């Protein structure tokens, strides 16, 4: 009976930690295999279930007893310089992956909104130029990191890359703004299929970019633009 009671206590403890976890993982909006042949199912499953899930687990542990315990992930990023590297890396990892899943889609031939298309032309002349510049930022990011299309503080589109799990929302970022499209260039995002051929991975991604979601994020980042 004592053993049963102990197991019951442990079960309830695990359940309560799950139910009241501050940060949780949103379901993938598609199946693991939905993005093939561009991203294989095994990579997606490992990336989502292991890497992203671990960032969330570690973030929930790291914020306990800190001011971040009552903050949203974007609030943490805006003040990330006041927290240690464990919170910085895991908050960034959670936010970045949450965005990444949504800007990919199995839906064929999505296109930018008229507003986003106009902004792309204003900043990069055309969408092919945007792709080329973003691919270059991703290809030349040394080691692990991300390449970003983001909206600057003055409402313009710009491109940058960041190391590790940093992003333009962080108060320590060299280039600040609101990300609307992020490309993961950590090796775990592509190595099973593309090995060391990062440029092949980058070229393939454009076939599964969810321009409808990128457009939605653009509109949300510049709500007052006239």
Residue pairs with C-beta under 8 A, 6 or more apart in sequence:
21 56
21 60
22 59
22 60
22 63
22 69
23 56
23 59
23 60
23 73
23 94
24 56
25 48
25 52
25 53
25 56
26 98
26 101
28 44
28 48
28 101
29 101
29 102
29 105
30 104
30 105
30 106
31 41
32 41
32 42
32 44
32 45
32 48
33 40
33 41
33 44
34 106
35 44
35 104
35 106
35 208
38 204
38 205
38 207
38 208
39 104
39 190
39 193
39 204
39 205
39 208
40 192
40 193
42 192
43 188
43 189
43 190
43 191
43 192
43 193
46 188
46 192
47 97
47 188
47 189
48 97
48 101
51 93
51 97
51 186
51 188
52 93
52 94
52 97
52 98
55 89
55 90
55 93
55 94
55 97
55 165
56 90
56 94
58 86
58 90
59 73
59 87
59 90
59 91
59 93
59 94
62 68
62 84
62 86
62 87
62 90
63 69
63 71
63 76
63 87
66 83
66 87
67 82
68 76
68 83
68 87
68 91
71 79
73 91
73 94
73 95
73 98
74 95
74 169
76 83
76 87
76 91
77 91
77 92
77 95
77 167
77 169
77 170
77 171
78 169
78 170
78 171
79 171
80 87
80 88
80 91
80 92
80 170
80 171
80 172
81 170
81 171
81 172
83 91
88 165
88 166
88 170
88 172
89 164
89 165
90 165
92 164
92 165
92 166
92 167
92 170
93 165
95 167
95 169
96 146
96 165
96 167
96 182
96 184
97 184
99 179
99 182
99 217
100 182
100 183
100 184
102 210
102 213
103 180
103 181
103 182
103 209
103 210
103 213
103 214
103 217
104 205
104 208
104 209
104 210
105 208
105 209
105 210
105 212
105 213
106 208
107 210
107 212
110 209
110 210
110 211
110 212
111 117
111 211
112 120
112 127
112 211
112 214
112 215
113 211
113 212
113 215
113 218
113 219
115 215
115 218
115 219
115 225
116 211
116 214
116 215
116 218
116 219
117 127
119 156
119 157
119 218
120 126
120 127
120 130
120 157
122 156
122 157
123 130
123 156
123 157
123 158
124 130
124 133
124 157
130 149
130 157
130 159
131 206
133 159
134 147
134 149
134 159
134 181
134 183
135 147
135 199
135 202
135 203
137 147
137 148
137 159
137 160
137 161
138 146
138 147
138 161
138 183
138 185
138 198
138 202
139 185
139 198
139 199
139 202
140 161
141 147
141 161
141 162
141 163
141 185
142 163
143 163
144 163
144 164
144 185
144 186
144 187
145 161
145 162
145 163
145 164
145 166
145 185
145 186
146 161
146 162
146 165
146 166
146 167
146 182
146 183
146 184
146 185
147 159
147 160
147 161
147 182
147 183
147 185
148 159
148 160
148 161
148 162
148 167
148 168
148 179
148 181
148 182
148 183
149 157
149 158
149 159
149 179
149 180
149 181
149 182
149 214
150 157
150 158
150 159
150 160
150 168
150 175
150 177
150 178
150 179
150 180
151 157
151 158
151 177
151 178
151 180
151 218
151 221
151 222
152 158
152 175
152 176
152 177
153 176
153 177
155 221
155 222
155 225
157 218
158 175
158 177
160 168
160 174
160 175
161 185
162 168
162 173
166 172
166 173
167 173
167 179
167 182
168 175
168 176
168 177
168 178
168 179
169 176
169 177
169 178
169 179
170 176
177 221
178 217
178 220
178 221
179 217
180 214
180 217
180 218
180 221
181 209
181 214
181 217
183 202
183 205
185 198
185 202
189 201
190 198
190 201
193 201
194 200
194 201
194 204
